[in-house]
Amino acid sequence: MFMVVSITQLELWALVAFFAIQSAGHWLWGFSVQYGHGSALESELLALKVGLQIAWERQVRVLLCEIDSLEALFLLKLSTSLLFCHHKSIVMDIRELLYRPWEVRLFTC
């Protein structure tokens, strides 16, 4: 399964669209949500967290996630110290989801 996170950052809010596609190209499910004040990075992380939670609940166990934020990818995969990170709790929640017994690959386009 392939999931895409799309962020549209406007002046006062961010619109997040998230959708899942089977390997055969069929659209399976998706959601969109409007977050209030916040950065594009925060919106991207929140959308990824919710998308991973939904995929887990739907018993998806192999997942490719395309995200368009190198900063988010760095925080999730490479950053060892989150001491001064404003999004520490979201990043820790996502890491906890990623450590579950499934195969999730995060990449950027």
All heavy atoms as an XYZ file, in Angstrom:
889
protein
N       0.841     -1.163      0.000
C       0.000      0.000      0.000
C       0.888      1.228      0.000
O       1.965      1.235      0.569
C      -0.894      0.016      1.241
C      -1.771      1.240      1.276
S      -2.959      1.222      2.607
C      -3.903     -0.181      2.122
N       0.415      2.263     -0.617
C       1.154      3.499     -0.780
C       0.316      4.628     -0.205
O      -0.866      4.729     -0.499
C       1.409      3.718     -2.269
C       2.184      4.950     -2.590
C       3.535      5.006     -2.319
C       1.576      6.031     -3.169
C       4.262      6.134     -2.633
C       2.295      7.159     -3.491
C       3.647      7.214     -3.227
N       0.896      5.457      0.645
C       0.158      6.588      1.204
C       0.892      7.873      0.886
O       2.109      7.920      0.861
C       0.003      6.453      2.719
C      -0.837      5.272      3.109
S      -1.431      5.271      4.811
C      -0.104      5.878      5.757
N       0.134      8.917      0.640
C       0.696     10.221      0.311
C       0.146     11.249      1.287
O      -1.044     11.262      1.566
C       0.327     10.636     -1.131
C       0.844     12.023     -1.436
C       0.859      9.631     -2.133
N       1.025     12.095      1.788
C       0.615     13.204      2.635
C       0.821     14.480      1.835
O       1.898     14.730      1.327
C       1.468     13.271      3.924
C       1.043     14.458      4.768
C       1.356     11.982      4.705
N      -0.208     15.273      1.712
C      -0.120     16.519      0.971
C      -0.494     17.675      1.889
O      -1.539     17.655      2.533
C      -1.074     16.480     -0.225
O      -1.094     17.720     -0.871
N       0.345     18.699      1.926
C       0.123     19.845      2.799
C      -0.067     21.088      1.942
O       0.705     21.346      1.029
C       1.342     20.090      3.716
C       1.685     18.848      4.506
C       1.116     21.294      4.614
C       0.656     18.455      5.505
N      -1.091     21.861      2.248
C      -1.254     23.175      1.657
C      -1.205     24.182      2.793
O      -2.089     24.201      3.642
C      -2.595     23.296      0.908
O      -2.646     22.278     -0.082
C      -2.733     24.647      0.254
N      -0.154     24.963      2.841
C       0.007     25.941      3.917
C      -0.533     27.285      3.435
O      -0.070     27.837      2.455
C       1.481     26.071      4.290
C       1.752     27.018      5.431
C       1.351     26.440      6.773
O       1.486     25.255      7.006
N       0.863     27.277      7.654
N      -1.532     27.769      4.118
C      -2.075     29.088      3.830
C      -1.666     30.018      4.962
O      -1.016     29.607      5.910
C      -3.591     29.005      3.674
C      -4.058     28.069      2.542
C      -5.569     27.967      2.540
C      -3.568     28.567      1.195
N      -2.055     31.272      4.883
C      -1.596     32.245      5.869
C      -1.878     31.846      7.308
O      -1.011     31.890      8.154
C      -2.241     33.600      5.588
C      -1.345     34.521      4.795
C      -1.958     35.888      4.665
O      -2.207     36.532      5.689
O      -2.189     36.300      3.525
N      -3.100     31.456      7.620
C      -3.480     31.234      9.005
C      -3.733     29.775      9.357
O      -3.953     29.457     10.511
C      -4.728     32.057      9.346
C      -4.569     33.567      9.209
C      -5.891     34.261      9.483
C      -3.494     34.081     10.161
N      -3.734     28.889      8.379
C      -4.018     27.491      8.677
C      -3.408     26.602      7.608
O      -2.978     27.066      6.566
C      -5.520     27.239      8.807
C      -6.334     27.720      7.642
C      -6.846     28.981      7.466
C      -6.701     26.985      6.474
N      -7.504     29.057      6.277
C      -7.447     27.845      5.645
C      -6.484     25.681      6.063
C      -7.960     27.443      4.423
C      -7.010     25.278      4.838
C      -7.738     26.163      4.055
N      -3.387     25.335      7.898
C      -2.845     24.359      6.949
C      -3.914     23.317      6.665
O      -4.607     22.857      7.563
C      -1.602     23.691      7.514
N      -4.079     22.971      5.423
C      -5.000     21.917      5.006
C      -4.163     20.694      4.669
O      -3.230     20.767      3.891
C      -5.805     22.359      3.786
C      -6.762     21.330      3.197
C      -7.871     21.015      4.191
C      -7.338     21.826      1.888
N      -4.508     19.588      5.285
C      -3.761     18.351      5.082
C      -4.656     17.339      4.400
O      -5.778     17.104      4.837
C      -3.293     17.779      6.437
C      -2.588     16.460      6.228
C      -2.397     18.768      7.145
N      -4.181     16.763      3.331
C      -4.891     15.675      2.665
C      -4.009     14.437      2.750
O      -2.800     14.516      2.591
C      -5.168     16.032      1.215
N      -4.620     13.320      2.989
C      -3.885     12.079      3.177
C      -4.691     10.997      2.488
O      -5.888     10.887      2.721
C      -3.786     11.807      4.688
C      -2.776     10.788      5.069
C      -1.544     11.183      5.547
C      -3.049      9.447      4.976
C      -0.603     10.248      5.931
C      -2.121      8.507      5.356
C      -0.892      8.912      5.830
N      -4.088     10.216      1.631
C      -4.852      9.162      0.978
C      -4.006      7.915      0.788
O      -2.789      7.981      0.791
C      -5.449      9.634     -0.351
C      -4.458     10.193     -1.326
C      -3.891      9.391     -2.283
C      -4.110     11.534     -1.288
C      -2.993      9.899     -3.197
C      -3.211     12.058     -2.200
C      -2.649     11.241     -3.148
N      -4.685      6.798      0.677
C      -4.021      5.504      0.537
C      -4.408      4.866     -0.786
O      -5.560      4.920     -1.198
C      -4.406      4.580      1.682
N      -3.430      4.266     -1.428
C      -3.624      3.640     -2.735
C      -3.020      2.247     -2.684
O      -1.911      2.067     -2.181
C      -2.924      4.467     -3.836
C      -3.443      5.907     -3.833
C      -3.100      3.820     -5.193
C      -2.642      6.841     -4.697
N      -3.724      1.252     -3.201
C      -3.171     -0.093     -3.323
C      -2.089     -0.104     -4.389
O      -2.028      0.778     -5.247
C      -4.249     -1.082     -3.744
C      -5.091     -1.589     -2.634
C      -6.069     -2.620     -3.144
O      -6.575     -2.526     -4.251
N      -6.350     -3.598     -2.314
N      -1.278     -1.132     -4.382
C      -0.221     -1.236     -5.384
C      -0.783     -1.299     -6.799
O      -0.126     -0.928     -7.755
C       0.657     -2.451     -5.099
O      -0.129     -3.627     -5.095
N      -2.024     -1.758     -6.951
C      -2.651     -1.819     -8.272
C      -3.162     -0.455     -8.727
O      -3.646     -0.310     -9.835
C      -3.808     -2.816     -8.254
N      -3.066      0.559     -7.871
C      -3.470      1.901     -8.247
C      -4.874      2.289     -7.832
O      -5.347      3.357     -8.170
N      -5.560      1.439     -7.097
C      -6.923      1.738     -6.662
C      -6.896      2.581     -5.393
O      -6.183      2.273     -4.440
C      -7.710      0.453     -6.389
C      -7.804     -0.436     -7.577
N      -8.582     -0.148     -8.663
C      -7.188     -1.613     -7.851
C      -8.459     -1.103     -9.558
N      -7.609     -2.012     -9.089
N      -7.704      3.642     -5.382
C      -7.826      4.488     -4.201
C      -8.608      3.728     -3.152
O      -9.662      3.179     -3.413
C      -8.543      5.783     -4.582
C      -8.629      6.775     -3.482
C      -7.678      7.681     -3.142
C      -9.716      6.972     -2.579
N      -8.106      8.434     -2.088
C      -9.358      8.021     -1.711
C     -10.954      6.370     -2.399
C     -10.192      8.473     -0.706
C     -11.779      6.826     -1.394
C     -11.394      7.864     -0.570
N      -8.088      3.676     -1.921
C      -8.732      2.913     -0.861
C      -9.472      3.797      0.134
O     -10.638      3.579      0.413
C      -7.695      2.086     -0.091
C      -7.009      0.997     -0.870
C      -5.932      0.343     -0.029
C      -8.027     -0.046     -1.309
N      -8.795      4.769      0.697
C      -9.383      5.632      1.697
C      -8.519      6.875      1.839
O      -7.399      6.920      1.367
C      -9.542      4.939      3.050
C      -8.325      4.215      3.542
C      -8.022      2.899      3.318
C      -7.235      4.738      4.296
N      -6.826      2.585      3.894
C      -6.326      3.690      4.517
C      -6.947      5.979      4.829
C      -5.139      3.859      5.220
C      -5.771      6.145      5.546
C      -4.890      5.085      5.729
N      -9.062      7.863      2.481
C      -8.313      9.086      2.689
C      -9.029      9.980      3.676
O     -10.137      9.684      4.123
N      -8.391     11.064      4.009
C      -9.018     12.044      4.868
C      -8.354     13.387      4.631
O      -7.267     13.476      4.084
C      -8.922     11.647      6.347
C      -7.543     11.715      6.937
C      -7.069     12.893      7.494
C      -6.719     10.616      6.940
C      -5.804     12.967      8.046
C      -5.452     10.673      7.491
C      -4.991     11.860      8.039
N      -9.027     14.416      5.016
C      -8.419     15.744      5.021
C      -8.839     16.425      6.308
O      -9.893     16.138      6.872
C      -8.847     16.557      3.800
O     -10.224     16.824      3.845
N      -7.996     17.297      6.760
C      -8.260     17.998      8.012
C      -7.624     19.378      7.935
O      -6.610     19.567      7.275
C      -7.722     17.191      9.222
C      -6.225     17.083      9.181
C      -8.181     17.791     10.525
N      -8.263     20.318      8.564
C      -7.724     21.672      8.636
C      -7.197     21.897     10.043
O      -7.909     21.725     11.022
C      -8.814     22.684      8.320
C      -8.359     24.113      8.450
C      -9.492     25.090      8.205
O     -10.410     24.804      7.455
N      -9.431     26.226      8.841
N      -5.917     22.226     10.135
C      -5.316     22.555     11.415
C      -5.288     24.062     11.549
O      -5.090     24.773     10.582
C      -3.888     21.996     11.525
C      -3.833     20.494     11.563
C      -3.339     19.765     10.501
C      -4.299     19.802     12.671
C      -3.293     18.384     10.540
C      -4.266     18.417     12.723
C      -3.756     17.726     11.653
O      -3.720     16.361     11.685
N      -5.446     24.528     12.745
C      -5.384     25.972     13.002
C      -3.965     26.464     12.849
O      -3.202     25.973     12.036
N      -3.609     27.387     13.671
C      -2.266     27.957     13.614
C      -1.224     26.863     13.782
O      -1.367     25.980     14.605
C      -2.091     29.009     14.708
C      -3.057     30.135     14.590
N      -2.935     31.109     13.633
C      -4.176     30.416     15.286
C      -3.934     31.960     13.759
N      -4.712     31.560     14.755
N      -0.193     26.941     13.012
C       0.872     25.948     13.085
C       1.678     25.976     11.806
O       1.287     26.575     10.811
N       2.779     25.312     11.845
C       3.674     25.288     10.694
C       3.310     24.145      9.750
O       2.571     23.226     10.119
C       5.114     25.113     11.174
O       5.269     23.838     11.758
N       3.877     24.213      8.567
C       3.692     23.118      7.613
C       4.301     21.835      8.171
O       3.755     20.751      7.989
C       4.323     23.482      6.272
N       5.425     21.956      8.875
C       6.065     20.785      9.476
C       5.134     20.127     10.498
O       4.954     18.909     10.493
C       7.383     21.177     10.141
C       8.089     20.077     10.928
C       8.443     18.893     10.034
C       9.327     20.630     11.623
N       4.530     20.925     11.348
C       3.609     20.375     12.347
C       2.431     19.680     11.677
O       2.028     18.591     12.076
C       3.106     21.483     13.273
C       2.193     20.987     14.364
C       1.737     22.093     15.297
O       1.842     23.283     14.941
O       1.269     21.754     16.388
N       1.892     20.297     10.638
C       0.770     19.696      9.912
C       1.167     18.387      9.265
O       0.427     17.411      9.296
C       0.252     20.671      8.850
O      -0.222     21.846      9.441
N       2.353     18.370      8.678
C       2.853     17.148      8.031
C       2.997     16.020      9.054
O       2.580     14.879      8.819
C       4.209     17.433      7.386
C       4.772     16.298      6.593
C       4.599     16.470      5.113
O       4.402     17.599      4.648
O       4.652     15.446      4.414
N       3.565     16.338     10.191
C       3.754     15.334     11.236
C       2.416     14.832     11.779
O       2.226     13.627     11.973
C       4.617     15.902     12.369
C       6.083     16.157     12.028
C       6.754     16.948     13.141
C       6.819     14.859     11.757
N       1.476     15.738     12.024
C       0.165     15.336     12.529
C      -0.570     14.454     11.521
O      -1.193     13.460     11.889
C      -0.674     16.562     12.881
C      -0.252     17.308     14.142
C      -0.991     18.641     14.242
C      -0.500     16.468     15.379
N      -0.492     14.817     10.245
C      -1.155     14.010      9.215
C      -0.538     12.621      9.129
O      -1.246     11.618      9.011
C      -1.064     14.713      7.863
N       0.781     12.554      9.215
C       1.457     11.258      9.165
C       1.055     10.407     10.368
O       0.751      9.221     10.227
C       2.968     11.447      9.133
C       3.794     10.173      9.059
C       3.453      9.364      7.814
C       5.276     10.506      9.107
N       1.001     11.017     11.537
C       0.605     10.290     12.744
C      -0.792      9.703     12.604
O      -1.013      8.510     12.852
C       0.668     11.225     13.955
C       0.217     10.593     15.246
C       0.236     11.611     16.375
C      -0.482     11.091     17.598
N      -0.532     12.070     18.677
N      -1.742     10.520     12.180
C      -3.126     10.048     12.029
C      -3.209      8.989     10.938
O      -3.871      7.962     11.093
C      -4.081     11.218     11.741
C      -5.473     10.722     11.405
C      -4.125     12.164     12.932
N      -2.523      9.207      9.824
C      -2.531      8.234      8.733
C      -1.962      6.888      9.151
O      -2.501      5.838      8.806
N      -0.877      6.910      9.910
C      -0.300      5.664     10.404
C      -1.245      4.966     11.373
O      -1.391      3.737     11.335
C       1.046      5.925     11.087
C       2.197      6.339     10.166
C       3.409      6.761     10.981
C       2.554      5.227      9.192
N      -1.907      5.733     12.221
C      -2.873      5.144     13.150
C      -4.016      4.473     12.390
O      -4.415      3.360     12.725
C      -3.427      6.215     14.096
C      -2.429      6.699     15.110
C      -2.894      7.926     15.873
O      -3.666      8.737     15.369
N      -2.406      8.072     17.099
N      -4.526      5.136     11.374
C      -5.619      4.560     10.576
C      -5.148      3.304      9.851
O      -5.837      2.283      9.831
C      -6.171      5.594      9.577
C      -6.879      6.724     10.326
C      -7.124      4.936      8.583
C      -7.267      7.898      9.440
N      -3.967      3.363      9.251
C      -3.440      2.192      8.538
C      -3.275      1.012      9.491
O      -3.618     -0.126      9.143
C      -2.104      2.541      7.881
N      -2.765      1.250     10.699
C      -2.607      0.180     11.676
C      -3.962     -0.415     12.047
O      -4.126     -1.632     12.098
C      -1.890      0.705     12.922
C      -1.702     -0.346     13.955
C      -2.485     -0.551     15.051
C      -0.711     -1.366     13.980
N      -2.027     -1.632     15.767
C      -0.934     -2.154     15.134
C       0.362     -1.687     13.158
C      -0.131     -3.231     15.471
C       1.160     -2.764     13.499
C       0.911     -3.526     14.627
N      -4.944      0.462     12.305
C      -6.282     -0.007     12.679
C      -6.931     -0.819     11.552
O      -7.717     -1.726     11.809
C      -7.170      1.176     13.055
C      -6.775      1.826     14.364
C      -7.441      3.170     14.592
O      -8.293      3.586     13.766
O      -7.104      3.815     15.606
N      -6.592     -0.495     10.304
C      -7.133     -1.228      9.158
C      -6.280     -2.446      8.817
O      -6.441     -3.055      7.774
C      -7.252     -0.300      7.948
C      -8.319      0.751      8.141
C      -8.350      1.694      6.952
N      -9.379      2.692      7.136
C     -10.472      2.778      6.397
N     -10.667      1.934      5.402
N     -11.363      3.712      6.622
N      -5.347     -2.769      9.675
C      -4.502     -3.947      9.581
C      -3.599     -3.961      8.355
O      -3.271     -5.019      7.816
C      -5.345     -5.222      9.683
C      -6.083     -5.292     10.995
C      -6.886     -6.559     11.160
O      -6.980     -7.379     10.272
N      -7.470     -6.720     12.340
N      -3.193     -2.779      7.920
C      -2.180     -2.678      6.874
C      -0.845     -2.993      7.529
O      -0.533     -2.462      8.585
C      -2.164     -1.251      6.281
C      -1.019     -1.080      5.302
C      -3.499     -0.933      5.629
N      -0.049     -3.873      6.928
C       1.213     -4.247      7.552
C       2.433     -3.985      6.664
O       3.559     -4.173      7.094
C       1.185     -5.716      7.998
C       0.156     -5.985      9.091
C       0.437     -5.155     10.339
N      -0.533     -5.348     11.389
C      -1.497     -4.480     11.702
N      -1.633     -3.347     11.036
N      -2.332     -4.723     12.681
N       2.199     -3.565      5.441
C       3.282     -3.128      4.558
C       2.848     -1.794      3.964
O       1.784     -1.703      3.348
C       3.558     -4.150      3.436
C       4.639     -3.635      2.499
C       3.937     -5.498      4.022
N       3.670     -0.773      4.157
C       3.236      0.580      3.833
C       4.395      1.430      3.339
O       5.476      1.423      3.934
C       2.663      1.181      5.118
C       1.957      2.503      5.066
C       0.725      2.438      4.189
C       1.553      2.908      6.484
N       4.191      2.140      2.258
C       5.127      3.150      1.765
C       4.480      4.502      1.994
O       3.333      4.710      1.590
C       5.399      2.969      0.273
C       6.038      1.670     -0.168
C       6.074      1.611     -1.687
C       7.430      1.558      0.402
N       5.186      5.428      2.607
C       4.640      6.752      2.894
C       5.494      7.814      2.228
O       6.668      7.970      2.556
C       4.616      7.027      4.393
S       3.522      5.978      5.317
N       4.902      8.548      1.308
C       5.592      9.668      0.673
C       5.242     10.940      1.433
O       4.080     11.285      1.575
C       5.156      9.800     -0.785
C       5.793     10.973     -1.483
C       5.295     11.138     -2.903
O       4.910     10.134     -3.524
O       5.290     12.285     -3.384
N       6.252     11.618      1.918
C       6.048     12.910      2.559
C       6.930     13.924      1.845
O       7.970     13.569      1.288
C       6.355     12.863      4.070
C       7.767     12.373      4.348
C       5.354     11.993      4.795
C       8.127     12.366      5.813
N       6.513     15.167      1.805
C       7.269     16.154      1.029
C       8.115     17.075      1.906
O       8.522     18.136      1.478
C       6.350     16.951      0.116
C       5.275     17.701      0.871
O       5.274     17.670      2.106
O       4.426     18.323      0.216
N       8.407     16.645      3.121
C       9.199     17.462      4.036
C      10.476     16.730      4.430
O      10.434     15.736      5.162
C       8.374     17.781      5.289
O       9.192     18.364      6.280
N      11.599     17.230      3.949
C      12.884     16.655      4.345
C      13.126     16.849      5.836
O      13.725     16.002      6.493
C      14.022     17.290      3.542
C      14.137     16.863      2.089
C      15.199     17.687      1.374
C      14.471     15.387      2.004
N      12.642     17.963      6.375
C      12.811     18.222      7.799
C      12.073     17.175      8.637
O      12.601     16.667      9.632
C      12.308     19.626      8.136
C      12.584     20.037      9.556
C      12.174     21.467      9.862
O      11.567     22.137      9.000
O      12.448     21.918     10.985
N      10.852     16.827      8.224
C      10.096     15.796      8.940
C      10.817     14.457      8.853
O      10.935     13.740      9.842
C       8.682     15.688      8.370
N      11.293     14.134      7.665
C      12.017     12.876      7.476
C      13.259     12.828      8.362
O      13.549     11.814      8.996
C      12.393     12.733      6.005
C      12.691     11.351      5.488
C      11.514     10.412      5.689
C      13.060     11.412      4.021
N      13.986     13.922      8.438
C      15.171     14.000      9.287
C      14.808     13.788     10.757
O      15.465     13.020     11.461
C      15.868     15.350      9.110
C      17.018     15.552     10.054
C      18.249     14.959      9.797
C      16.870     16.314     11.193
C      19.308     15.124     10.675
C      17.920     16.484     12.083
C      19.144     15.889     11.818
N      13.767     14.469     11.221
C      13.350     14.329     12.620
C      12.963     12.892     12.952
O      13.264     12.394     14.031
C      12.161     15.242     12.923
C      12.462     16.718     13.115
C      11.158     17.505     13.241
C      13.331     16.937     14.340
N      12.301     12.228     12.009
C      11.804     10.881     12.272
C      12.885      9.810     12.151
O      12.869      8.831     12.885
C      10.653     10.559     11.328
C       9.408     11.408     11.537
C       8.438     11.236     10.382
C       8.750     11.056     12.862
N      13.821      9.996     11.237
C      14.775      8.929     10.954
C      16.172      9.164     11.504
O      16.846      8.216     11.874
C      14.882      8.730      9.440
C      13.653      8.151      8.800
C      13.885      7.935      7.338
C      13.441      6.549      6.971
N      13.745      6.205      5.603
N      16.619     10.402     11.539
C      18.031     10.642     11.812
C      18.305     11.391     13.113
O      19.349     11.219     13.707
C      18.668     11.417     10.653
C      18.576     10.729      9.291
C      19.102     11.641      8.201
C      19.340      9.425      9.312
N      17.406     12.223     13.517
C      17.649     13.049     14.683
C      17.640     12.206     15.954
O      16.680     11.506     16.248
C      16.594     14.151     14.780
O      16.864     14.971     15.882
N      18.728     12.276     16.690
C      18.806     11.521     17.937
C      18.417     12.378     19.135
O      17.977     11.869     20.145
C      20.232     10.962     18.151
O      21.153     12.043     18.102
C      20.567      9.937     17.092
N      18.580     13.674     19.020
C      18.243     14.559     20.123
C      17.046     15.427     19.757
O      17.072     16.162     18.783
C      19.429     15.461     20.466
O      19.027     16.402     21.437
N      16.005     15.310     20.539
C      14.810     16.123     20.329
C      14.636     17.127     21.463
O      13.567     17.675     21.654
C      13.578     15.223     20.239
C      13.549     14.232     19.092
C      12.341     13.307     19.221
C      13.529     14.948     17.757
N      15.713     17.378     22.181
C      15.652     18.219     23.364
C      15.040     19.589     23.075
O      14.223     20.088     23.838
C      17.058     18.377     23.957
C      17.162     19.101     25.286
C      16.350     18.374     26.357
C      18.612     19.232     25.716
N      15.411     20.193     21.967
C      14.928     21.530     21.638
C      13.899     21.531     20.513
O      13.632     22.564     19.916
C      16.109     22.439     21.272
C      17.091     22.580     22.394
C      18.327     21.964     22.337
C      16.766     23.310     23.526
C      19.232     22.078     23.377
C      17.660     23.430     24.577
C      18.897     22.819     24.503
N      13.339     20.397     20.225
C      12.357     20.280     19.139
C      10.965     20.650     19.650
O      10.474     20.096     20.626
C      12.352     18.854     18.593
S      11.171     18.595     17.275
N      10.318     21.587     18.957
C       8.967     22.020     19.338
C       7.928     20.921     19.135
O       6.862     20.962     19.722
C       8.550     23.257     18.541
C       9.374     24.461     18.831
N       9.370     25.080     20.056
C      10.249     25.150     18.062
C      10.194     26.126     20.029
N      10.741     26.180     18.828
N       8.233     19.965     18.279
C       7.278     18.918     17.913
C       7.664     17.568     18.515
O       7.316     16.518     17.983
C       7.179     18.824     16.393
C       6.983     20.138     15.727
N       5.859     20.915     15.928
C       7.773     20.847     14.890
C       5.972     22.034     15.235
N       7.126     22.015     14.598
N       8.371     17.595     19.620
C       8.912     16.380     20.237
C       7.837     15.325     20.495
O       8.019     14.153     20.173
C       9.612     16.728     21.542
C      10.186     15.545     22.267
C      10.870     15.953     23.558
C      11.407     14.749     24.278
N      12.127     15.126     25.501
N       6.701     15.714     21.065
C       5.681     14.711     21.419
C       5.095     14.048     20.175
O       4.855     12.839     20.181
C       4.573     15.335     22.268
O       3.878     16.320     21.539
N       4.898     14.809     19.105
C       4.367     14.223     17.862
C       5.390     13.265     17.260
O       5.051     12.161     16.834
C       3.991     15.321     16.844
C       2.978     16.304     17.435
C       3.441     14.705     15.563
C       2.771     17.544     16.595
N       6.653     13.687     17.227
C       7.720     12.844     16.674
C       7.836     11.544     17.471
O       7.943     10.460     16.897
C       9.071     13.595     16.652
C      10.218     12.659     16.288
C       9.009     14.766     15.678
N       7.769     11.637     18.783
C       7.855     10.432     19.619
C       6.658      9.511     19.380
O       6.813      8.286     19.335
C       7.957     10.811     21.091
C       9.236     11.575     21.439
S      10.759     10.743     20.958
C      10.719      9.342     22.060
N       5.466     10.080     19.206
C       4.280      9.268     18.897
C       4.449      8.537     17.563
O       4.108      7.358     17.438
C       3.023     10.138     18.852
C       2.594     10.636     20.216
O       3.069     10.115     21.246
O       1.763     11.582     20.249
N       4.972      9.235     16.559
C       5.175      8.611     15.245
C       6.228      7.516     15.342
O       6.061      6.425     14.786
C       5.558      9.663     14.181
C       4.389     10.619     13.941
C       5.988      8.986     12.877
C       4.743     11.820     13.091
N       7.318      7.795     16.026
C       8.357      6.768     16.188
C       7.796      5.524     16.870
O       8.128      4.406     16.492
C       9.530      7.328     16.984
C      10.402      8.265     16.183
C      11.555      8.753     17.012
N      12.426      9.631     16.245
C      13.476     10.253     16.771
N      13.784     10.090     18.051
N      14.222     11.038     16.032
N       6.947      5.726     17.859
C       6.315      4.590     18.529
C       5.479      3.776     17.543
O       5.514      2.544     17.546
C       5.437      5.084     19.671
C       4.811      3.977     20.489
C       3.949      4.514     21.623
O       4.439      5.373     22.375
O       2.793      4.074     21.735
N       4.754      4.457     16.671
C       3.973      3.762     15.639
C       4.887      3.011     14.673
O       4.596      1.881     14.268
C       3.111      4.759     14.858
C       1.894      5.318     15.573
C       1.379      6.574     14.876
C       0.795      4.268     15.655
N       6.008      3.626     14.303
C       6.930      3.001     13.353
C       7.602      1.757     13.922
O       8.001      0.871     13.171
C       7.991      4.014     12.903
C       7.481      5.198     12.077
C       8.605      6.199     11.834
C       6.872      4.730     10.764
N       7.742      1.675     15.234
C       8.399      0.536     15.876
C       7.470     -0.665     16.045
O       7.899     -1.716     16.517
C       8.975      0.935     17.234
C      10.130      1.897     17.137
C      10.282      2.908     18.068
C      11.071      1.817     16.117
C      11.338      3.805     17.988
C      12.121      2.708     16.027
C      12.253      3.700     16.967
O      13.293      4.586     16.887
N       6.240     -0.532     15.662
C       5.311     -1.670     15.747
C       5.718     -2.740     14.735
O       6.474     -2.469     13.804
C       3.878     -1.199     15.490
C       3.357     -0.329     16.607
C       1.941      0.100     16.365
N       1.461      0.896     17.490
C       0.241      1.395     17.558
N      -0.639      1.196     16.589
N      -0.120      2.109     18.611
N       5.175     -3.956     14.867
C       5.571     -5.047     13.956
C       4.908     -4.933     12.578
O       3.952     -5.627     12.258
C       5.110     -6.306     14.700
C       3.987     -5.853     15.564
C       4.307     -4.442     15.953
N       5.409     -4.006     11.781
C       4.978     -3.840     10.406
C       6.107     -3.211      9.618
O       7.097     -2.785     10.177
C       3.682     -3.056     10.300
C       3.682     -1.627     10.831
C       4.586     -1.042     11.674
C       2.705     -0.630     10.566
N       4.230      0.249     11.947
C       3.082      0.534     11.277
C       1.557     -0.592      9.809
C       2.341      1.719     11.235
C       0.826      0.588      9.780
C       1.204      1.721     10.479
N       5.978     -3.193      8.316
C       7.007     -2.607      7.467
C       6.496     -1.273      6.934
O       5.564     -1.226      6.129
C       7.333     -3.541      6.297
C       8.430     -3.011      5.416
C       8.727     -3.926      4.240
O       8.334     -5.098      4.274
O       9.346     -3.434      3.285
N       7.113     -0.198      7.402
C       6.761      1.149      6.947
C       8.019      1.813      6.421
O       9.037      1.848      7.110
C       6.175      2.013      8.102
C       5.842      3.398      7.588
C       4.949      1.349      8.696
N       7.930      2.306      5.219
C       9.070      3.024      4.621
C       8.637      4.452      4.343
O       7.624      4.687      3.661
C       9.523      2.363      3.342
C      10.073      0.987      3.623
C      10.750      0.408      2.447
N      11.158     -0.952      2.788
C      11.887     -1.678      2.017
N      12.297     -1.210      0.874
N      12.218     -2.889      2.388
N       9.393      5.380      4.879
C       9.143      6.799      4.666
C      10.121      7.297      3.619
O      11.303      6.990      3.667
C       9.349      7.589      5.958
C       8.536      7.181      7.159
C       8.951      8.003      8.372
C       7.048      7.320      6.905
N       9.632      8.085      2.669
C      10.518      8.674      1.675
C       9.937      9.993      1.228
O       8.780     10.315      1.464
C      10.752      7.722      0.492
C       9.513      7.455     -0.327
C       9.264      8.196     -1.470
C       8.597      6.480      0.049
C       8.130      7.955     -2.237
C       7.469      6.242     -0.702
C       7.231      6.980     -1.842
N      10.783     10.776      0.607
C      10.338     12.065      0.082
C      10.534     12.077     -1.434
O      11.368     11.345     -1.959
C      11.102     13.215      0.758
O      10.552     14.459      0.336
C      12.576     13.184      0.451
N       9.713     12.881     -2.098
C       9.781     12.915     -3.574
C      10.872     13.832     -4.070
O      11.473     14.556     -3.394
C       8.446     13.357     -4.151
S       7.633     14.662     -3.265
